[in-house]
């Protein structure tokens, strides 16, 4: 999508919504996030042009390196890392240090030197602060020129937060209403999620937060909180994905290929569309992401036929590819909520509420379900001589899914420690448990829980 860079905030405000209305590639939240990144990139490009052929910074760094042999280590460290303001109680200016270099001794220890070394040291100090003054003037000139772009970026930041609040308001209102029925407290659920996401909130703090805001683990509040969290992650993930261009996706794919690492992908059924996108928008988004893989990967992207002979679309999992740890604390918090729901009401967990379309479906997960339900083990017990490949071929015949052709027969192994075994960790088991509960297989879930 081509982006027009406006030169002032007035023109931007007048035209950006019109520009959005004539495109159909993304929703407003994605569009605003994309614009913010484009303007930040434009500022970086302007900075590069402004600093082109300017060697001032290089000269400053060279001078500081020369001072390494003349100053004590701590003083050299302060100058090198530009920390002098923290050790300048008299607030001396660059001009003061240029005119009277000896006053630097009031801020940091210059050490003991001979007269000749002192003269050399003072000359270097004068030169250093002369260069720093020149750079400060040039730096100020750039920010004065770029101020119009920074103003647009700040405006975009505000609009992104407004858009997020609009999308999250209905979720927050529902949670607040249920909360007030049990306890008279004022909760901004988005602030709580932001705190867990951005700050180092430990397990103890997360446990206390969960207990307080759900009125000592009330079942209804736990379910509402989980829905709010899933919606928050969905909205924030959309905004984050919009920050990356197709070129950046291609570069990330190529970097993984160069390291012989697998490319995380999602098999998407076109009938499961994003909540905030129209079918046309979703199709374009998927097409762009699929083209990114096709450009970077010489392999043929297999599009497997499903039972109704429609094709699944394969595209890169942008979260795992570009920002795998962005929502990690929230996923940990999500698992805490799910676990607490299991403890509080093990027989009522999402029984009629789970929307399985929220789960990322894939053939690997389908095979994992065969393991988790005990279906494969039942067939092995009944037919002891059956092989993994024969089981794969059998289910390929039933489901009309290309299992052996995609070399997934190894996932039918009974060795739970094998590299190809589809259930890798506790999170995988919890997701499978939720799917089974949705279909009323309580006995299976309770049996698995007791085994743990």
N, C-alpha and C positions, 0 to 999 in steps of 0.2 A: 504494500500500500504506500503510495507516494504521499509524503507529508510536506505541507507548506509551512515554512518557517516565517512567522510574522515578526516584525521588527519592534512592535510595542504592544503593551497589554490591551490597549483599546481595540486595535485591529484584531487581536487574537480573540477577545471576548465576543466581538461582533461576528466572527466568521467560524469559530471552531465547531459550533453546534451544526451549522450548515454543512461543513465538511463531513461531520459525522453522519448526517442524515442521507448524504448521497453515496455513502459506502455501505456495504452489507457484509463485511468480513468479520466483524466482531461487535460485541455489545458495548454499552457506554463505559462500563468499568474497565474492560479490556482496552478500549480506545483511549481513555484518559491515561492509563498506565503506560501504554505504548507512546503516547505523546510526551509524557514526562521523560521517558528514557531518550527519545529522539532529541528533545531540547537539551538534555544533559550532555548527550553526545555532540550536539552542535556547539555547546559551550567549550567542550574539550577540544574540538577542531579549531575554534577561534583562538583558544589558548596556545595551541601548537603553532598557528600562524603568527600570533603575537610574539612568541618566544623564538621564532625561527632565526637562526644565525646569531642569537644572543648568547654570549659566552659568560655572562656575569655569574651565573650560578656555578659554572665550572671553575671560575677564578676563585670564588668564595670557598668552595670545597678544597681547592688546591692550597689556599692560604691556611685554612684550618688544619690541613694535614701537615703543613710546615711547622705549625705551632706545637705539634705533638712532641717534638724533641725539646721544646723550650718551656712547656708548662707541666705542672703536676697532672697526673692522670685525671683526677676529679675535675679540675678546671678545664682541661681539654675536653672531657666528656660533656660538660655544661655548654661549652661553645659549639661543639659538634652537633648536639641535639637541640640547639636553639632554646636553651632553658634559662638564658640570662635574666629574663624578666622576673623569674622567681627568686633571684639573688640580687636584685637591684632596688633596695629599699629607698634610695634617694631619687629613683626614677630618672636617672641620667639618660639623655638622648644620644643618638648616633653622633650628632654634632659635638656633644660634650666629650665623647671618647675620641673623636677625631682631633679635637683641639688639645685635650689633656689626656693622653692615653694612660698616664699613671693612675688616674682615678679608677681604672678597672680593678686595681688592687683592693678597692673598698668593697667590691662585689665578689671577687673570687681570688684565690691565692695564686699569685703570679710566680711564686718560687723565688729562690735566691740566684742571682746571676752576677757575672762580672760587668764592668761598665760597658764593654764592647757588646756583650750579649744583651744587656738591658736596652741599649740603643737599637739593636736589630729587632728585639721584641716589640719596642714601642712603634717602630716603623711598620712592622707587620700588623700591629693592632690598628694603626691609623688606616692602613690600606684595607684591612678587613671591614672596618665600619664605614669607610668611604664606599666600598662596593655594596655593602648592605643597604646604605642609604639610596644608592642608585637603583638597586633592585626594588626597594620599597616604593620608590616613585613610579617605576615601570609597572609594578604589581598593582598599585593604586589606579594607574591609567587603564589597565585591562579591566579591573572590576567596575570602573566607571562606564566603560564601553559595554560591558556584558551585563550591567545591572538590569537592562530591559528584559534580558532572557531569564535572569534569576527571578525577576518579578513574575514572569509567566510560569516558571517551575513552581514557585510558592503557591500561585493560584491553582495550578493543577493538583498539587498536594492536598489543598483544601477541598477541591471538588471530588477527589478520589475518596477522601474520608466521608464526605457527604453521601456519595453514591453507596459506599459500603454500609453506612448507617441506615439508608433507605432500605437496602436489601435485608439487613439484619433486624430491622425494627419489629417486624411482625413476629419473628422468632423470639426476640427479647420480651415483647409484650406478653406473649403466651407464657413464657417462663415466669415473668414477674407476677402475673395474675395468680398462677398456681402457688408461687412462693408466698404471696401475701395471705393466702388462705391458711397458711400454717404458721407464719411468723411475720411480724410487721418490721421488715427491713428493706432498705433501698439497695438494689443490686444493679450494677452495670456489668452485664455478663461479658460484653466485648472487652472491657478493661481487664477483667479477670483473665480472659484468653490471651490478650496481648501481654500481660505480665508473665504468664507461663511461657509464652512463645519467645519473648525477647530478653527476659531476665533469668538469672541463674536461680530458679526456684527448685529447691530440692524435694526429695520424696516426702519428708516430714511436712514441709509447707504445703505441698499439693494435697496431702492427706487431710490436713487441717482445713484447707480451702473447701475440699469436697464435703467434709462433714458439716461445716458451717452453712454453706449455701444450699444444702439439701436438707436442712433441719434434721440433722442426725440420720442421714441416709434414708429419707422418705422415698418410697418406691416411685411414686408419681414424679417427684422432682428429679430423681436420678434419670428417668426416661426422658423427661423434658430437657434436662441438661445435655444428655447425649445427643439429642436431635439438634439442639442449638450448636453444639461443638462441631458436629458433622457439617452443618450448613456454613458455619464460620470457616472451616477448613476449605470447603468447596469454593466459597467466594474469594478467599485470600489466594488460593491456588490459581484460580482463573486470572486474578490480577498479576500474580507473579509470572505466570506463563506468558502473559502479554508483553512483558518487558524484554523478551528475547526475540531476535529476528531469525528468519530462516537461515541466514548465513551463520549465525551463532550456533544454531542447532546442528547444522552440517559440520561445523568445526568440532563441536563436542563429540559427534558420532565418529569423525575421523580420528580424533585423539584416542578414543576407546579402541578403535580398530588397530591403530598403531601399537597399542599395548596388548593386543590380542584379548581384549575384554568383550564380553557379550553386550549387545545393545539392548537396553530395556525397552520392551515393546508392549503395546496393549492391543488385544483383539477386540474391536468395537463392533457391536451390532448396531447398524444405523437406526434401529427403532428406539434405542436408548439415547435420547438427545439431552444436552445440558439444559438445566432448568431455565437459564437466562438467555438461551439462544433459539432462534428459529431454525427449522430444518435446513434452510438455505445457508445460514451462517455456519451451522455445525458441519455441513458437507464441505464448505470451503476451508474451514479450519483443519479438518481431517485430511483433505486433499493436500494442503500446504505441508502438513507434517509428514504425510506419506511421501511426497516428492522429496522432502529432505533426506529421508532414508534412501530413496532410489538414487539420488544424486551421489550420496556418499558410499553407498554399498552396492557392489557389483552383483551381489546375490539376487536371485529372483525372490521377490516378496510373495510368498505363497498366500493366496486368498482362498481359504478353505470353505467349501460349501457346507451350509448347515442343513438341518433336517428339511427345512422348507425350500431348499435349493437357493437361498439367498447367500450372498457372499459377505463374510466378515471383512472389515477393513483393518489393516495392520498399520499402526502409526507408533512413533516413539513415545515412551512414557517420559514426558518432559520433566516431571518432578524427580524421578530417579536419575535422569540423565543430567539435569542442570542444577538442581537444588535439593539433593537427597536428604539433607539434615535440617531444612528450613522449618518443618513442622514436627520434628522428632519429639520435642517435649510435649506437644499436644497429643501425639499418638500415644505416648506413655500415659498421659492423663486420660485419654479415651479408654485405654485398656484397664486403668484403675476403675473407671465408671462401670464398664462392662462386668468386671470381676465383682464389684460391689453389688450390682444388680443380681448376679447369680447367687450371691450369698444371701441377699435379702429376700428374693422371691424366685427360687430355683425352678418352680413349676409354672411361672408366669412370664418368663423372660421373652418378650417380644412375640409371644405365641401368635397373635393375630396382627402384629404391628410391623414386623420386619418387611421392608420393601427390598426384595432381592436384587432389584435393578441397581441398588446403590453399590453392590459389590462388583469388583472388576472380575468378569468371567473370562475364563480361558480354558483351553483343552487340558492344560496341566492341572487346573483346579478341579475340572470334571473327573480326571483320573484320581486326584487326591480324595475326592468324595467316595469313589469306589473302594479305596483303601480304608477310609475312615468309617464307613458304614459296615465294613466287614464282608462286603459282597465278594471281593477277590479272594479273601481267605476261605469263604464258604465254598467257592468253586474249586479252590486248591484241595480242600478237605474231601470234596466229593469226587474230584478227578485228580488223584495224586500225581499222575504222569504229565499233566498239562504244563506247558512252558510259558514263560512270560510273553514270548512272541505270539504264541497261539491265543493267549488271552487277549492280546492287543488286536489280533486279526478278528477275533470273535466280536469284540465290541465295535470294531470298525465296520463289520457287516451289519450290526444292529443299528448303529447310529448314523451310518453313511458318512462318517467323519474320517478324513485321511490321517490315520494314526501311524501306521507303519511307514507310510510314504514320507512322513515328517520326522522319522527316526525317534518317535516317542515311545516305542515299545519298551525301552529300558526303564521307563517310569512305572512299569507294571511289576518291577522287582519287589520281592518280599523283604529284602534287606533294608531295614530302616536307616542303616548307616551309610548306604550307598549314595554316591554323589547325585545320581539321577532320581532318587526317591523324592516324590513331589511334596511331601510334608516336611518342611525344613525346621520350623521352630514353633514356639508356643503361640505366637500370633496367628500362624497358619491354622493351628488346631482350633483357636477361638473363633476364627471366621467360619470354619467348617461347622463348628458347633452351632453357631447362629443360624446357618443355612438349614441344618437338620431340625432345629427347634421350630423354624418357620413351617416345616412340613410335618410337625407333630411327632417327630421321632424322639420322644422324651426318654424312652428306655435307653437308647443309644447314648444320649448325652449324660444321663445319670450314671451309666456304667463307666463312661470315660472319666467322669469326675471322681468316681470312687477309686479308679485305678491310679489317679494322680495322688 
